Amino acid sequence: MSRADSERPILIIQDENQPPRHWPLSKDDVILGRDEECDLPLPIRQISRQHIRIYRQGELYFVEDLDSKNGTWVNGLQLKGSRELHDGDEIHVALAVRLRFIDSDATSPLSTEAPAFITGRLRLDPEARRVFIRGVELNPPLSLPQYRLLELLYVNTGRICTRDHVIETVWPEALGEGVSEQAIDALVRRLRDRLAELDPETQYVVTVRGHGFRLDNPPG
């Protein structure tokens, strides 16, 4: 079944010169670049005139580097040719502009549920993918897998998220290939270590043996 236009994914555009902007992918094939004739103009000198293409095939979206001069990175890996996009993927255009791909299935829950937990000690800014504890930002930012896990737990604060739910959220491209228990546990340990940098006395990510994980977010 085709997506309705109102259910299209969005890009969150972030650069140093202005606050984050939301840009719906209202067409099945769009060009981003410095040229003002592009579907999404990015008037920055380091960006090529036609830098990347984002296009749809069936229900999937892909990003392609158009032989740009200064390159494109997806989740920290340089893009060669094209690759499928998943919810939360970060696209760095010439390391000058950061785009975050938000799939239509994930947009609504984050925008409606996350504010309910803003009074907790730990707070997320889903649009900018920033993490704060007692008002202090965690820096450097979490890796994409760490952030995906934390966001899943944050939206479900107090509820248990199963390991299968973690895999679906953190490694959507790995479904069917399997993710080991060790990989999940290692990710949880790394996330705990990062949160402990700001609050070593609090265990935010709790393991519920035999069931999964939950987030404890005490009052600030």
QUIRA-V342678 format. One line per field, one symbol per residue. ss: DSSP state (A for helix, B for strand, O for the rest). burial: b if it has 16 or more other ideal C-beta (glycine too) atoms within 10 Angstrom, else e. A space follows every 50 residues. Layout:
ss = ???
burial = ???
//
This chain:
ss = OOOOAAAOOBBBBBBOOBBBBBBBOOOOBBBBBOOOOOOBBOOOOOOOOO OBBBBBBOOBBBBBBOOOOOOBBBOOBBOOOBBBOOOOOBBBBOOOBBBB BBOAAAAAAAAAAAAAAOOBOBBBBOOOOBBBBOOBBOOOOOOAAAAAAA AAAAAOOOOOBOAAAAAAAAOAAAOOOOOOAAAAAAAAAAAAAAAAOOOO OOOOBBBBOOOBBBBOOOBO
burial = eeeeeeebbbbbbbeeeeeeeeeebeeeebbbbbeeebebebebebbbeb bbbbbbeeeebebbbeebeebbbbeeeebeebbebbbbbbbbbbebbbbb bbbbebbeebeeebeebeebbbbbebbebebbbeeeebeeebebbbbbbb bbbbbbbeeebeeeebbebbbeeeeeeebeeebbeebbeebeebbeebbe eeebbeeeeeebbbbebeee
//
